[in-house]
């Protein structure tokens, strides 16, 4: 019997929701700059009404993590609270936020802790702009990295730049290594070329989350699928969610993790979703660098 249950839904890029009981957590929701998230896959007021509490997290103000569409939801009449990185209000080029910051939002920085209902939130550093989030709810421990990653371009960066990036990354991850994590969402970005997965590998080996979900893979699902095929360890399963609204229903017990994946039907609204037990060893062994994104302009 499962001790803890959650449903993780992928939207686009680094955007996910995690439903635990009557609470919905939404992380870094973004519809894309060219309509990559189909309109029928957008989050709506109707589905948010099903929850007693909706927490909307924004890790930082970069366009691909912060979509102003989150403020189009009826936050005046729905149980929505925004947890926003402080750079959203500090940077001069970020427009004034439409929400009442005192009543409807919490502005956070690394080191902050807050409790909203039954949800406990710890805010950690990033190696890019903003923060990363560690959320505890109903016995589940959930981590969304934002842009926390080992950002270096092995073929482009100088040795000094690589060393600086490694030191910053190890320092940012060190406080997280002591924490148990059931679900982690973390960047695996092929633009970095060789050793593109160095940060993810270190996180898997040092933090040992029970489930690791790659994100930020730049419209190249084969990168996430390849990492899922080869990256799992004795302690960590890797799951690639690559289609809009693809979701995983998770059941955690002390010694077992059950994963059921549902593929969103994107042909007609009436079409049934296809259900399948995930088989992580069944991904096609596609070379993620067969069509490289390099060179990268630093």
C-alpha positions, 0 to 999 in steps of 0.5 A, a space after each residue: 500500500 502506498 504511503 504517499 501519492 502525488 501527480 506530476 504534470 509536465 507543461 513545457 520547458 521547466 514548467 510542472 505542477 505537482 498535485 498532493 491531496 487538495 494542494 496543487 504546486 505549480 513551478 515555473 509555468 511558461 507557455 513558450 515564446 512561439 506557442 509551444 504549449 498548445 492552448 488546450 494544454 494551458 492551465 485554466 481557472 476551472 481546474 484550479 477550482 478543484 483544489 483547496 490551495 494553489 501555490 504558484 512558484 517562480 524561481 526567477 525572472 528569465 522569460 523561460 521561467 516566468 510567464 505573466 499568464 499566471 496572473 490571468 488566473 482569477 487569483 481574487 476568487 481562487 485560493 492562489 498564493 504566489 511564491 516569487 523570487 525577489 528579483 521579480 520586484 528588484 530588477 528595473 526591467 521587470 514590470 510591476 507585479 499585478 498582485 497584492 504582495 502583502 495579501 496574495 504573494 510571498 517574495 523570497 530569497 535564498 535562506 527563507 523558510 515559510 509555511 502556508 497551510 500544511 506546506 513547508 517551503 525552504 528557499 535555496 540558492 541558484 547558480 543563475 538568477 533567482 532561487 530553487 525551491 524545496 517543498 514538504 507536503 503530506 510527507 513528500 519532499 519536492 525539489 524544483 531547481 529553477 536554473 540551479 545547474 553546473 553552467 559551463 561550456 566545456 568546449 567554449 569556457 576557459 579553465 578558470 571559468 569552468 573552475 569558477 562554475 564548478 565551485 559555485 555549483 558545489 557550494 549551492 548544492 552542499 546544503 541540499 545534500 543533507 535533505 531527503 528528496 522524493 521528486 526532483 526536477 532539474 536542468 539537463 541542457 544540451 546547449 552546453 555540449 560535452 558534459 552537458 549532464 555534469 550538474 545532473 549527474 552530481 545531483 543524482 549521485 550526491 543528493 540521491 533523490 528517489 525520482 529525478 525528472 530532467 527539464 530545460 532540455 531546449 525542445 529536444 526530448 531525445 536528450 531527456 529520454 537518453 538521460 532517463 535511459 542511462 542515468 538511473 542508479 540504485 537509489 534514483 529512478 529517472 523519468 522523462 516527461 516530454 509531451 505537454 500535459 504528460 503526467 505521472 501518477 506516483 505512489 511512494 512506500 518505504 521500499 517501492 516507487 510505482 510510476 504510471 504515465 498518462 499521455 495527454 490526448 492532443 488530437 480531440 478533447 474527447 479522445 481518451 488518454 493513453 495509460 502505460 506503466 513507464 519502462 525506463 529501459 525502453 527509450 530509444 538510444 538516440 545520440 543527444 548530440 547528433 544535431 549539436 547546438 554548439 557553438 554557444 556564444 558566451 
